[in-house]
């Protein structure tokens, strides 16, 4: 059975320009950029743990990372002024 996915906001503050670009490029494979150092990603538990491990290999101790999980009922309360308003739950289908 497929794991349930949920939304995560991933924010970072990286002091080195090379690590900054590597982190942003890496996160593009996981989600959508909301602002310069803020991504939204729809991931399951295994994917978020893998992302944390991969970012830990790119980032240094002086860098900061913040990952915030957003529950399904909270996504309905998100207000945006852009075209990124598709935070709603998407159906999970299992083909048998």
Buried (B, 14 or more C-beta within 10 A) or exposed (E): EEEEBBBBBBBBEBEEEEBBEBBBEBBEEBBEEBEEBBBBBBBBEEBBEEBEEBBEEBBEEEBEBEBEEBEEEEBEEEEEEEEEEEBEBEEEEEEE
